[in-house]
Amino acid sequence: MNTTIEETTEITTEAIRLLFREMGVAKTVQFLSKISGGRGDYTKDRQKFQSDMSIEEIVAEIEKKRQTAE
């Protein structure tokens, strides 16, 4: 594989992980769909991005969002 493509993929992956951490899954997926012209399947994308998250991480994110909303 081309080195430039590998580096771009790594940068993109790191950027998405940072967005997840700072904005949460739902906002990140919404943002990515906006900048990519809204193509794709939100549900499949969300499941794909959450596949490496543990149940504990998902619950912690939900609890964090609930506390922020209060």
mmCIF file of the N, C-alpha and C atoms, coordinates in Angstrom:
data_MODEL
# 
_entry.id   MODEL 
# 
loop_
_atom_site.group_PDB 
_atom_site.id 
_atom_site.type_symbol 
_atom_site.label_atom_id 
_atom_site.label_alt_id 
_atom_site.label_comp_id 
_atom_site.label_asym_id 
_atom_site.label_entity_id 
_atom_site.label_seq_id 
_atom_site.pdbx_PDB_ins_code 
_atom_site.Cartn_x 
_atom_site.Cartn_y 
_atom_site.Cartn_z 
_atom_site.occupancy 
_atom_site.B_iso_or_equiv 
_atom_site.pdbx_formal_charge 
_atom_site.auth_seq_id 
_atom_site.auth_comp_id 
_atom_site.auth_asym_id 
_atom_site.auth_atom_id 
_atom_site.pdbx_PDB_model_num 
ATOM 1   N N  . MET A 1 1  ? 0.836   -1.182 0.000  1.00 0.00 ? 1  MET A N  1 
ATOM 2   C CA . MET A 1 1  ? 0.000   0.000  0.000  1.00 0.00 ? 1  MET A CA 1 
ATOM 3   C C  . MET A 1 1  ? 0.875   1.238  0.000  1.00 0.00 ? 1  MET A C  1 
ATOM 4   N N  . ASN A 1 2  ? 0.412   2.277  -0.617 1.00 0.00 ? 2  ASN A N  1 
ATOM 5   C CA . ASN A 1 2  ? 1.127   3.540  -0.696 1.00 0.00 ? 2  ASN A CA 1 
ATOM 6   C C  . ASN A 1 2  ? 1.287   4.147  0.695  1.00 0.00 ? 2  ASN A C  1 
ATOM 7   N N  . THR A 1 3  ? 2.508   4.632  0.996  1.00 0.00 ? 3  THR A N  1 
ATOM 8   C CA . THR A 1 3  ? 2.789   5.214  2.305  1.00 0.00 ? 3  THR A CA 1 
ATOM 9   C C  . THR A 1 3  ? 1.883   6.394  2.601  1.00 0.00 ? 3  THR A C  1 
ATOM 10  N N  . THR A 1 4  ? 1.629   7.239  1.628  1.00 0.00 ? 4  THR A N  1 
ATOM 11  C CA . THR A 1 4  ? 0.759   8.402  1.828  1.00 0.00 ? 4  THR A CA 1 
ATOM 12  C C  . THR A 1 4  ? -0.645  7.972  2.217  1.00 0.00 ? 4  THR A C  1 
ATOM 13  N N  . ILE A 1 5  ? -1.153  6.943  1.567  1.00 0.00 ? 5  ILE A N  1 
ATOM 14  C CA . ILE A 1 5  ? -2.494  6.444  1.899  1.00 0.00 ? 5  ILE A CA 1 
ATOM 15  C C  . ILE A 1 5  ? -2.512  5.880  3.315  1.00 0.00 ? 5  ILE A C  1 
ATOM 16  N N  . GLU A 1 6  ? -1.471  5.131  3.684  1.00 0.00 ? 6  GLU A N  1 
ATOM 17  C CA . GLU A 1 6  ? -1.401  4.583  5.034  1.00 0.00 ? 6  GLU A CA 1 
ATOM 18  C C  . GLU A 1 6  ? -1.371  5.703  6.063  1.00 0.00 ? 6  GLU A C  1 
ATOM 19  N N  . GLU A 1 7  ? -0.562  6.742  5.812  1.00 0.00 ? 7  GLU A N  1 
ATOM 20  C CA . GLU A 1 7  ? -0.472  7.856  6.749  1.00 0.00 ? 7  GLU A CA 1 
ATOM 21  C C  . GLU A 1 7  ? -1.808  8.578  6.838  1.00 0.00 ? 7  GLU A C  1 
ATOM 22  N N  . THR A 1 8  ? -2.476  8.783  5.713  1.00 0.00 ? 8  THR A N  1 
ATOM 23  C CA . THR A 1 8  ? -3.772  9.445  5.709  1.00 0.00 ? 8  THR A CA 1 
ATOM 24  C C  . THR A 1 8  ? -4.791  8.620  6.485  1.00 0.00 ? 8  THR A C  1 
ATOM 25  N N  . THR A 1 9  ? -4.775  7.323  6.308  1.00 0.00 ? 9  THR A N  1 
ATOM 26  C CA . THR A 1 9  ? -5.690  6.448  7.034  1.00 0.00 ? 9  THR A CA 1 
ATOM 27  C C  . THR A 1 9  ? -5.436  6.528  8.530  1.00 0.00 ? 9  THR A C  1 
ATOM 28  N N  . GLU A 1 10 ? -4.184  6.507  8.931  1.00 0.00 ? 10 GLU A N  1 
ATOM 29  C CA . GLU A 1 10 ? -3.840  6.595  10.352 1.00 0.00 ? 10 GLU A CA 1 
ATOM 30  C C  . GLU A 1 10 ? -4.286  7.932  10.934 1.00 0.00 ? 10 GLU A C  1 
ATOM 31  N N  . ILE A 1 11 ? -4.073  9.015  10.206 1.00 0.00 ? 11 ILE A N  1 
ATOM 32  C CA . ILE A 1 11 ? -4.479  10.337 10.667 1.00 0.00 ? 11 ILE A CA 1 
ATOM 33  C C  . ILE A 1 11 ? -5.991  10.412 10.793 1.00 0.00 ? 11 ILE A C  1 
ATOM 34  N N  . THR A 1 12 ? -6.686  9.882  9.806  1.00 0.00 ? 12 THR A N  1 
ATOM 35  C CA . THR A 1 12 ? -8.151  9.882  9.839  1.00 0.00 ? 12 THR A CA 1 
ATOM 36  C C  . THR A 1 12 ? -8.658  9.078  11.024 1.00 0.00 ? 12 THR A C  1 
ATOM 37  N N  . THR A 1 13 ? -8.084  7.915  11.253 1.00 0.00 ? 13 THR A N  1 
ATOM 38  C CA . THR A 1 13 ? -8.489  7.078  12.380 1.00 0.00 ? 13 THR A CA 1 
ATOM 39  C C  . THR A 1 13 ? -8.260  7.795  13.697 1.00 0.00 ? 13 THR A C  1 
ATOM 40  N N  . GLU A 1 14 ? -7.115  8.428  13.850 1.00 0.00 ? 14 GLU A N  1 
ATOM 41  C CA . GLU A 1 14 ? -6.816  9.161  15.080 1.00 0.00 ? 14 GLU A CA 1 
ATOM 42  C C  . GLU A 1 14 ? -7.785  10.330 15.261 1.00 0.00 ? 14 GLU A C  1 
ATOM 43  N N  . ALA A 1 15 ? -8.078  11.035 14.187 1.00 0.00 ? 15 ALA A N  1 
ATOM 44  C CA . ALA A 1 15 ? -9.007  12.168 14.265 1.00 0.00 ? 15 ALA A CA 1 
ATOM 45  C C  . ALA A 1 15 ? -10.399 11.718 14.691 1.00 0.00 ? 15 ALA A C  1 
ATOM 46  N N  . ILE A 1 16 ? -10.854 10.620 14.140 1.00 0.00 ? 16 ILE A N  1 
ATOM 47  C CA . ILE A 1 16 ? -12.182 10.108 14.506 1.00 0.00 ? 16 ILE A CA 1 
ATOM 48  C C  . ILE A 1 16 ? -12.211 9.691  15.970 1.00 0.00 ? 16 ILE A C  1 
ATOM 49  N N  . ARG A 1 17 ? -11.164 9.052  16.430 1.00 0.00 ? 17 ARG A N  1 
ATOM 50  C CA . ARG A 1 17 ? -11.106 8.670  17.853 1.00 0.00 ? 17 ARG A CA 1 
ATOM 51  C C  . ARG A 1 17 ? -11.142 9.895  18.756 1.00 0.00 ? 17 ARG A C  1 
ATOM 52  N N  . LEU A 1 18 ? -10.450 10.965 18.364 1.00 0.00 ? 18 LEU A N  1 
ATOM 53  C CA . LEU A 1 18 ? -10.473 12.201 19.148 1.00 0.00 ? 18 LEU A CA 1 
ATOM 54  C C  . LEU A 1 18 ? -11.865 12.824 19.156 1.00 0.00 ? 18 LEU A C  1 
ATOM 55  N N  . LEU A 1 19 ? -12.518 12.812 18.000 1.00 0.00 ? 19 LEU A N  1 
ATOM 56  C CA . LEU A 1 19 ? -13.881 13.327 17.939 1.00 0.00 ? 19 LEU A CA 1 
ATOM 57  C C  . LEU A 1 19 ? -14.800 12.528 18.856 1.00 0.00 ? 19 LEU A C  1 
ATOM 58  N N  . PHE A 1 20 ? -14.695 11.199 18.833 1.00 0.00 ? 20 PHE A N  1 
ATOM 59  C CA . PHE A 1 20 ? -15.513 10.358 19.713 1.00 0.00 ? 20 PHE A CA 1 
ATOM 60  C C  . PHE A 1 20 ? -15.296 10.740 21.168 1.00 0.00 ? 20 PHE A C  1 
ATOM 61  N N  . ARG A 1 21 ? -14.035 10.884 21.542 1.00 0.00 ? 21 ARG A N  1 
ATOM 62  C CA . ARG A 1 21 ? -13.716 11.170 22.936 1.00 0.00 ? 21 ARG A CA 1 
ATOM 63  C C  . ARG A 1 21 ? -14.248 12.533 23.360 1.00 0.00 ? 21 ARG A C  1 
ATOM 64  N N  . GLU A 1 22 ? -14.122 13.520 22.503 1.00 0.00 ? 22 GLU A N  1 
ATOM 65  C CA . GLU A 1 22 ? -14.498 14.885 22.857 1.00 0.00 ? 22 GLU A CA 1 
ATOM 66  C C  . GLU A 1 22 ? -15.976 15.202 22.626 1.00 0.00 ? 22 GLU A C  1 
ATOM 67  N N  . MET A 1 23 ? -16.578 14.610 21.596 1.00 0.00 ? 23 MET A N  1 
ATOM 68  C CA . MET A 1 23 ? -17.943 14.966 21.219 1.00 0.00 ? 23 MET A CA 1 
ATOM 69  C C  . MET A 1 23 ? -18.949 13.848 21.472 1.00 0.00 ? 23 MET A C  1 
ATOM 70  N N  . GLY A 1 24 ? -18.470 12.633 21.620 1.00 0.00 ? 24 GLY A N  1 
ATOM 71  C CA . GLY A 1 24 ? -19.374 11.498 21.755 1.00 0.00 ? 24 GLY A CA 1 
ATOM 72  C C  . GLY A 1 24 ? -19.663 10.886 20.394 1.00 0.00 ? 24 GLY A C  1 
ATOM 73  N N  . VAL A 1 25 ? -20.207 9.691  20.438 1.00 0.00 ? 25 VAL A N  1 
ATOM 74  C CA . VAL A 1 25 ? -20.426 8.917  19.220 1.00 0.00 ? 25 VAL A CA 1 
ATOM 75  C C  . VAL A 1 25 ? -21.461 9.574  18.312 1.00 0.00 ? 25 VAL A C  1 
ATOM 76  N N  . ALA A 1 26 ? -22.617 9.913  18.874 1.00 0.00 ? 26 ALA A N  1 
ATOM 77  C CA . ALA A 1 26 ? -23.711 10.436 18.049 1.00 0.00 ? 26 ALA A CA 1 
ATOM 78  C C  . ALA A 1 26 ? -23.319 11.717 17.322 1.00 0.00 ? 26 ALA A C  1 
ATOM 79  N N  . LYS A 1 27 ? -22.707 12.657 18.036 1.00 0.00 ? 27 LYS A N  1 
ATOM 80  C CA . LYS A 1 27 ? -22.312 13.918 17.401 1.00 0.00 ? 27 LYS A CA 1 
ATOM 81  C C  . LYS A 1 27 ? -21.209 13.707 16.369 1.00 0.00 ? 27 LYS A C  1 
ATOM 82  N N  . THR A 1 28 ? -20.302 12.786 16.652 1.00 0.00 ? 28 THR A N  1 
ATOM 83  C CA . THR A 1 28 ? -19.230 12.504 15.696 1.00 0.00 ? 28 THR A CA 1 
ATOM 84  C C  . THR A 1 28 ? -19.793 11.925 14.404 1.00 0.00 ? 28 THR A C  1 
ATOM 85  N N  . VAL A 1 29 ? -20.679 10.952 14.520 1.00 0.00 ? 29 VAL A N  1 
ATOM 86  C CA . VAL A 1 29 ? -21.272 10.347 13.319 1.00 0.00 ? 29 VAL A CA 1 
ATOM 87  C C  . VAL A 1 29 ? -22.082 11.390 12.552 1.00 0.00 ? 29 VAL A C  1 
ATOM 88  N N  . GLN A 1 30 ? -22.806 12.220 13.280 1.00 0.00 ? 30 GLN A N  1 
ATOM 89  C CA . GLN A 1 30 ? -23.584 13.280 12.626 1.00 0.00 ? 30 GLN A CA 1 
ATOM 90  C C  . GLN A 1 30 ? -22.643 14.237 11.888 1.00 0.00 ? 30 GLN A C  1 
ATOM 91  N N  . PHE A 1 31 ? -21.544 14.618 12.521 1.00 0.00 ? 31 PHE A N  1 
ATOM 92  C CA . PHE A 1 31 ? -20.566 15.504 11.897 1.00 0.00 ? 31 PHE A CA 1 
ATOM 93  C C  . PHE A 1 31 ? -19.968 14.870 10.647 1.00 0.00 ? 31 PHE A C  1 
ATOM 94  N N  . LEU A 1 32 ? -19.568 13.619 10.756 1.00 0.00 ? 32 LEU A N  1 
ATOM 95  C CA . LEU A 1 32 ? -18.962 12.948 9.611  1.00 0.00 ? 32 LEU A CA 1 
ATOM 96  C C  . LEU A 1 32 ? -19.938 12.828 8.452  1.00 0.00 ? 32 LEU A C  1 
ATOM 97  N N  . SER A 1 33 ? -21.204 12.602 8.753  1.00 0.00 ? 33 SER A N  1 
ATOM 98  C CA . SER A 1 33 ? -22.187 12.508 7.673  1.00 0.00 ? 33 SER A CA 1 
ATOM 99  C C  . SER A 1 33 ? -22.391 13.866 7.014  1.00 0.00 ? 33 SER A C  1 
ATOM 100 N N  . LYS A 1 34 ? -22.306 14.942 7.787  1.00 0.00 ? 34 LYS A N  1 
ATOM 101 C CA . LYS A 1 34 ? -22.447 16.293 7.218  1.00 0.00 ? 34 LYS A CA 1 
ATOM 102 C C  . LYS A 1 34 ? -21.286 16.621 6.275  1.00 0.00 ? 34 LYS A C  1 
ATOM 103 N N  . ILE A 1 35 ? -20.069 16.316 6.692  1.00 0.00 ? 35 ILE A N  1 
ATOM 104 C CA . ILE A 1 35 ? -18.927 16.687 5.856  1.00 0.00 ? 35 ILE A CA 1 
ATOM 105 C C  . ILE A 1 35 ? -18.739 15.755 4.672  1.00 0.00 ? 35 ILE A C  1 
ATOM 106 N N  . SER A 1 36 ? -19.381 14.588 4.722  1.00 0.00 ? 36 SER A N  1 
ATOM 107 C CA . SER A 1 36 ? -19.241 13.664 3.594  1.00 0.00 ? 36 SER A CA 1 
ATOM 108 C C  . SER A 1 36 ? -20.465 13.705 2.684  1.00 0.00 ? 36 SER A C  1 
ATOM 109 N N  . GLY A 1 37 ? -21.293 14.718 2.862  1.00 0.00 ? 37 GLY A N  1 
ATOM 110 C CA . GLY A 1 37 ? -22.459 14.855 1.998  1.00 0.00 ? 37 GLY A CA 1 
ATOM 111 C C  . GLY A 1 37 ? -23.641 14.029 2.441  1.00 0.00 ? 37 GLY A C  1 
ATOM 112 N N  . GLY A 1 38 ? -23.561 13.456 3.649  1.00 0.00 ? 38 GLY A N  1 
ATOM 113 C CA . GLY A 1 38 ? -24.687 12.724 4.197  1.00 0.00 ? 38 GLY A CA 1 
ATOM 114 C C  . GLY A 1 38 ? -24.910 11.346 3.594  1.00 0.00 ? 38 GLY A C  1 
ATOM 115 N N  . ARG A 1 39 ? -23.951 10.823 2.900  1.00 0.00 ? 39 ARG A N  1 
ATOM 116 C CA . ARG A 1 39 ? -24.102 9.474  2.338  1.00 0.00 ? 39 ARG A CA 1 
ATOM 117 C C  . ARG A 1 39 ? -23.852 8.438  3.423  1.00 0.00 ? 39 ARG A C  1 
ATOM 118 N N  . GLY A 1 40 ? -24.372 7.277  3.200  1.00 0.00 ? 40 GLY A N  1 
ATOM 119 C CA . GLY A 1 40 ? -24.104 6.181  4.114  1.00 0.00 ? 40 GLY A CA 1 
ATOM 120 C C  . GLY A 1 40 ? -25.294 5.851  4.981  1.00 0.00 ? 40 GLY A C  1 
ATOM 121 N N  . ASP A 1 41 ? -25.071 4.925  5.873  1.00 0.00 ? 41 ASP A N  1 
ATOM 122 C CA . ASP A 1 41 ? -26.106 4.433  6.764  1.00 0.00 ? 41 ASP A CA 1 
ATOM 123 C C  . ASP A 1 41 ? -25.674 4.730  8.196  1.00 0.00 ? 41 ASP A C  1 
ATOM 124 N N  . TYR A 1 42 ? -26.367 5.662  8.851  1.00 0.00 ? 42 TYR A N  1 
ATOM 125 C CA . TYR A 1 42 ? -26.006 6.100  10.195 1.00 0.00 ? 42 TYR A CA 1 
ATOM 126 C C  . TYR A 1 42 ? -25.927 4.919  11.164 1.00 0.00 ? 42 TYR A C  1 
ATOM 127 N N  . THR A 1 43 ? -26.916 4.035  11.108 1.00 0.00 ? 43 THR A N  1 
ATOM 128 C CA . THR A 1 43 ? -26.956 2.912  12.049 1.00 0.00 ? 43 THR A CA 1 
ATOM 129 C C  . THR A 1 43 ? -25.764 1.988  11.850 1.00 0.00 ? 43 THR A C  1 
ATOM 130 N N  . LYS A 1 44 ? -25.460 1.640  10.612 1.00 0.00 ? 44 LYS A N  1 
ATOM 131 C CA . LYS A 1 44 ? -24.300 0.776  10.347 1.00 0.00 ? 44 LYS A CA 1 
ATOM 132 C C  . LYS A 1 44 ? -23.011 1.472  10.772 1.00 0.00 ? 44 LYS A C  1 
ATOM 133 N N  . ASP A 1 45 ? -22.885 2.761  10.455 1.00 0.00 ? 45 ASP A N  1 
ATOM 134 C CA . ASP A 1 45 ? -21.682 3.506  10.836 1.00 0.00 ? 45 ASP A CA 1 
ATOM 135 C C  . ASP A 1 45 ? -21.522 3.544  12.350 1.00 0.00 ? 45 ASP A C  1 
ATOM 136 N N  . ARG A 1 46 ? -22.610 3.808  13.061 1.00 0.00 ? 46 ARG A N  1 
ATOM 137 C CA . ARG A 1 46 ? -22.550 3.879  14.512 1.00 0.00 ? 46 ARG A CA 1 
ATOM 138 C C  . ARG A 1 46 ? -22.132 2.534  15.095 1.00 0.00 ? 46 ARG A C  1 
ATOM 139 N N  . GLN A 1 47 ? -22.698 1.459  14.584 1.00 0.00 ? 47 GLN A N  1 
ATOM 140 C CA . GLN A 1 47 ? -22.327 0.131  15.081 1.00 0.00 ? 47 GLN A CA 1 
ATOM 141 C C  . GLN A 1 47 ? -20.862 -0.161 14.789 1.00 0.00 ? 47 GLN A C  1 
ATOM 142 N N  . LYS A 1 48 ? -20.413 0.238  13.626 1.00 0.00 ? 48 LYS A N  1 
ATOM 143 C CA . LYS A 1 48 ? -19.008 0.019  13.253 1.00 0.00 ? 48 LYS A CA 1 
ATOM 144 C C  . LYS A 1 48 ? -18.078 0.774  14.199 1.00 0.00 ? 48 LYS A C  1 
ATOM 145 N N  . PHE A 1 49 ? -18.408 2.043  14.481 1.00 0.00 ? 49 PHE A N  1 
ATOM 146 C CA . PHE A 1 49 ? -17.541 2.863  15.324 1.00 0.00 ? 49 PHE A CA 1 
ATOM 147 C C  . PHE A 1 49 ? -17.593 2.444  16.786 1.00 0.00 ? 49 PHE A C  1 
ATOM 148 N N  . GLN A 1 50 ? -18.705 1.859  17.201 1.00 0.00 ? 50 GLN A N  1 
ATOM 149 C CA . GLN A 1 50 ? -18.828 1.440  18.587 1.00 0.00 ? 50 GLN A CA 1 
ATOM 150 C C  . GLN A 1 50 ? -18.334 0.014  18.804 1.00 0.00 ? 50 GLN A C  1 
ATOM 151 N N  . SER A 1 51 ? -17.978 -0.677 17.758 1.00 0.00 ? 51 SER A N  1 
ATOM 152 C CA . SER A 1 51 ? -17.614 -2.086 17.900 1.00 0.00 ? 51 SER A CA 1 
ATOM 153 C C  . SER A 1 51 ? -16.391 -2.292 18.791 1.00 0.00 ? 51 SER A C  1 
ATOM 154 N N  . ASP A 1 52 ? -15.532 -1.288 18.893 1.00 0.00 ? 52 ASP A N  1 
ATOM 155 C CA . ASP A 1 52 ? -14.349 -1.446 19.741 1.00 0.00 ? 52 ASP A CA 1 
ATOM 156 C C  . ASP A 1 52 ? -14.550 -0.853 21.136 1.00 0.00 ? 52 ASP A C  1 
ATOM 157 N N  . MET A 1 53 ? -15.780 -0.400 21.431 1.00 0.00 ? 53 MET A N  1 
ATOM 158 C CA . MET A 1 53 ? -16.085 0.142  22.747 1.00 0.00 ? 53 MET A CA 1 
ATOM 159 C C  . MET A 1 53 ? -16.663 -0.964 23.628 1.00 0.00 ? 53 MET A C  1 
ATOM 160 N N  . SER A 1 54 ? -16.237 -0.965 24.874 1.00 0.00 ? 54 SER A N  1 
ATOM 161 C CA . SER A 1 54 ? -16.803 -1.928 25.817 1.00 0.00 ? 54 SER A CA 1 
ATOM 162 C C  . SER A 1 54 ? -18.155 -1.410 26.311 1.00 0.00 ? 54 SER A C  1 
ATOM 163 N N  . ILE A 1 55 ? -18.931 -2.297 26.894 1.00 0.00 ? 55 ILE A N  1 
ATOM 164 C CA . ILE A 1 55 ? -20.213 -1.901 27.486 1.00 0.00 ? 55 ILE A CA 1 
ATOM 165 C C  . ILE A 1 55 ? -19.974 -0.822 28.541 1.00 0.00 ? 55 ILE A C  1 
ATOM 166 N N  . GLU A 1 56 ? -18.930 -0.986 29.330 1.00 0.00 ? 56 GLU A N  1 
ATOM 167 C CA . GLU A 1 56 ? -18.608 -0.020 30.379 1.00 0.00 ? 56 GLU A CA 1 
ATOM 168 C C  . GLU A 1 56 ? -18.346 1.367  29.790 1.00 0.00 ? 56 GLU A C  1 
ATOM 169 N N  . GLU A 1 57 ? -17.637 1.417  28.664 1.00 0.00 ? 57 GLU A N  1 
ATOM 170 C CA . GLU A 1 57 ? -17.353 2.700  28.016 1.00 0.00 ? 57 GLU A CA 1 
ATOM 171 C C  . GLU A 1 57 ? -18.628 3.348  27.483 1.00 0.00 ? 57 GLU A C  1 
ATOM 172 N N  . ILE A 1 58 ? -19.498 2.552  26.906 1.00 0.00 ? 58 ILE A N  1 
ATOM 173 C CA . ILE A 1 58 ? -20.758 3.080  26.376 1.00 0.00 ? 58 ILE A CA 1 
ATOM 174 C C  . ILE A 1 58 ? -21.613 3.616  27.519 1.00 0.00 ? 58 ILE A C  1 
ATOM 175 N N  . VAL A 1 59 ? -21.717 2.837  28.617 1.00 0.00 ? 59 VAL A N  1 
ATOM 176 C CA . VAL A 1 59 ? -22.502 3.278  29.779 1.00 0.00 ? 59 VAL A CA 1 
ATOM 177 C C  . VAL A 1 59 ? -21.900 4.553  30.366 1.00 0.00 ? 59 VAL A C  1 
ATOM 178 N N  . ALA A 1 60 ? -20.586 4.614  30.470 1.00 0.00 ? 60 ALA A N  1 
ATOM 179 C CA . ALA A 1 60 ? -19.926 5.810  31.005 1.00 0.00 ? 60 ALA A CA 1 
ATOM 180 C C  . ALA A 1 60 ? -20.230 7.030  30.145 1.00 0.00 ? 60 ALA A C  1 
ATOM 181 N N  . GLU A 1 61 ? -20.243 6.856  28.832 1.00 0.00 ? 61 GLU A N  1 
ATOM 182 C CA . GLU A 1 61 ? -20.554 7.962  27.935 1.00 0.00 ? 61 GLU A CA 1 
ATOM 183 C C  . GLU A 1 61 ? -22.004 8.422  28.120 1.00 0.00 ? 61 GLU A C  1 
ATOM 184 N N  . ILE A 1 62 ? -22.917 7.476  28.270 1.00 0.00 ? 62 ILE A N  1 
ATOM 185 C CA . ILE A 1 62 ? -24.328 7.822  28.491 1.00 0.00 ? 62 ILE A CA 1 
ATOM 186 C C  . ILE A 1 62 ? -24.470 8.597  29.794 1.00 0.00 ? 62 ILE A C  1 
ATOM 187 N N  . GLU A 1 63 ? -23.825 8.116  30.862 1.00 0.00 ? 63 GLU A N  1 
ATOM 188 C CA . GLU A 1 63 ? -23.903 8.786  32.156 1.00 0.00 ? 63 GLU A CA 1 
ATOM 189 C C  . GLU A 1 63 ? -23.303 10.191 32.085 1.00 0.00 ? 63 GLU A C  1 
ATOM 190 N N  . LYS A 1 64 ? -22.214 10.331 31.369 1.00 0.00 ? 64 LYS A N  1 
ATOM 191 C CA . LYS A 1 64 ? -21.582 11.642 31.208 1.00 0.00 ? 64 LYS A CA 1 
ATOM 192 C C  . LYS A 1 64 ? -22.538 12.606 30.500 1.00 0.00 ? 64 LYS A C  1 
ATOM 193 N N  . LYS A 1 65 ? -23.200 12.128 29.452 1.00 0.00 ? 65 LYS A N  1 
ATOM 194 C CA . LYS A 1 65 ? -24.153 12.965 28.708 1.00 0.00 ? 65 LYS A CA 1 
ATOM 195 C C  . LYS A 1 65 ? -25.329 13.358 29.593 1.00 0.00 ? 65 LYS A C  1 
ATOM 196 N N  . ARG A 1 66 ? -25.806 12.424 30.422 1.00 0.00 ? 66 ARG A N  1 
ATOM 197 C CA . ARG A 1 66 ? -26.925 12.731 31.313 1.00 0.00 ? 66 ARG A CA 1 
ATOM 198 C C  . ARG A 1 66 ? -26.542 13.797 32.329 1.00 0.00 ? 66 ARG A C  1 
ATOM 199 N N  . GLN A 1 67 ? -25.340 13.718 32.869 1.00 0.00 ? 67 GLN A N  1 
ATOM 200 C CA . GLN A 1 67 ? -24.886 14.708 33.836 1.00 0.00 ? 67 GLN A CA 1 
ATOM 201 C C  . GLN A 1 67 ? -24.744 16.088 33.192 1.00 0.00 ? 67 GLN A C  1 
ATOM 202 N N  . THR A 1 68 ? -24.283 16.105 31.953 1.00 0.00 ? 68 THR A N  1 
ATOM 203 C CA . THR A 1 68 ? -24.120 17.369 31.229 1.00 0.00 ? 68 THR A CA 1 
ATOM 204 C C  . THR A 1 68 ? -25.473 18.015 30.958 1.00 0.00 ? 68 THR A C  1 
ATOM 205 N N  . ALA A 1 69 ? -26.492 17.194 30.714 1.00 0.00 ? 69 ALA A N  1 
ATOM 206 C CA . ALA A 1 69 ? -27.816 17.694 30.378 1.00 0.00 ? 69 ALA A CA 1 
ATOM 207 C C  . ALA A 1 69 ? -28.546 18.266 31.598 1.00 0.00 ? 69 ALA A C  1 
ATOM 208 N N  . GLU A 1 70 ? -28.144 17.882 32.780 1.00 0.00 ? 70 GLU A N  1 
ATOM 209 C CA . GLU A 1 70 ? -28.840 18.322 33.998 1.00 0.00 ? 70 GLU A CA 1 
ATOM 210 C C  . GLU A 1 70 ? -28.503 19.728 34.381 1.00 0.00 ? 70 GLU A C  1 
# 
